[in-house]
């Protein structure tokens, strides 16, 4: 953290908004004044301006039982109607909603009219399968148009989706299906990744099989399967249904019902500081208001002319808010891409930008850093002149990567918006407004209009400019999480107890205010890692490791990594009997794969060090800080609180 702080103190580059961009920008400086004058009236205006309400709301915020907020509670709307039907009814049915690109170069253009039609059919199918208001549907799919249709069809009928990233293992999927009590799973046979078919349906079968002893009740009644990969799949008759056997045949007449603004919309699981992922719950009206607003002003969406591309998978919050809900609510045209950035060649993304004339690109620092590593000669082979705005999300973007992004991808002119937010916040909270803000490489800068944040010390006191502390959100916001599925206590404990007397939301991030009062994010302060912009919990990986029969004890840390931001580094103690029979290298390799299979490839440790002991305090707490020093190749810090002060020199020697 200290090197990052040094860095930002040296950063003096500033980029004023280009005049041409500012002249046509959606955002204006007045937004800050309006929000300042009356925050709630500001959000009410956005909700009315951006959404269609079947029943207009008369209440804005109800914060009488914090931390459980209600926004626009007496209003009613249909989220799918807002994302689809109203654009068709407004005469934009022929506008392209999705420019889909398969990894292998196959493509499909889906208009708003076509997507609306598909969603209506699927809504009828789901209703026939017995899915109704409040039921949970798990979605485990590749990035294909059907995945977005699935999300919208579920919420259209007032049900709740839980999208599980297609890169997660059967075990991870099983936990999420069980925790939410999903009634239906929507999946595909497989999808293309890295030039091969990556199977999905087999993982669903595994997740639903062999449940004896898992303690979970079988809730899944039907599995709806899209044919995409063409891989062989096993079939459970009576449970499994091909999408192509039911959706095209279903009626495309479906009238969207209105649901209350606080109707649950989706659950999305994210890693916390314990081994068990948290089901973050979002509701409807407030969420869609902030999703649409931020997509419009931060991504500067002009629906008639922009070709927008957010590279996130729908398995993450970024894919929910800035692929499915925000852009479709705004009637935008967007690219979605099935595959990986380097398949079949390292210029794949830039080829896509050129092919579709992408104007706004929203991606993660990890991707930018991997492109930097390959070198500018790759993007230089493509025409990127259509790009006029660039966004970054998921982790701090270092000034070098920021400058490279601007220069090589943005043609030295495109403004960059570095957007800070979380699964829990639902939508962007801190970001420059393009066309308004003078940008600074490396800083997320200022809270959006209508959002209040602060950087405080352990006692909740404002640290003042030039100082570091903890990032908090000081006022409720429309797209805030409404809870953790099935666990209100954990919701309070995790986010609200730390600053209970001030009523602040604790984000779990360290931050610093510079002399202008701009916010610089410094990474997580808890045991959560951020690998390639994806959150992983150290405890979750440790539980997976100790679940392996060879492992006696394990400690996991996030070590800084040039490309992925942080990388998973594991220190494990192996049981004597296994040490005798296996080579250290074989054991380490085996454990890397083990974690990959148990949680998913993103959780696979970069390094597994086999050690004889772990550094512990007298009360038995593992001092991960010291292990991080070793993992990052630094001199080991203060060891005086260790029960055995010699242990770190032994570990350092073993790691070397
Ligand atoms: O640590 C912050 C980091 O990502 C965390 C949230 O992760 P997740 O819920 O998976 O959502 C990621 C996409 C919104 C935060 O607590 N983070 C996110 N955006 C930034 C960031 N760190 C620094 N700068 C950002 N722009």
Boltz pocket constraint, residues with backbone or C-beta under 6 A from the ligand:
constraints:
  - pocket:
      binder: B
      contacts: [[A, 270], [A, 317], [A, 318], [A, 392], [A, 393], [A, 394], [A, 395], [A, 396], [A, 397], [A, 418], [A, 419], [A, 420], [A, 421], [A, 422], [A, 423], [A, 424], [A, 430], [A, 444], [A, 507], [A, 508], [A, 509], [A, 521], [A, 522], [A, 523], [A, 524], [A, 530], [A, 533], [A, 534], [A, 535]]
      max_distance: 6.0
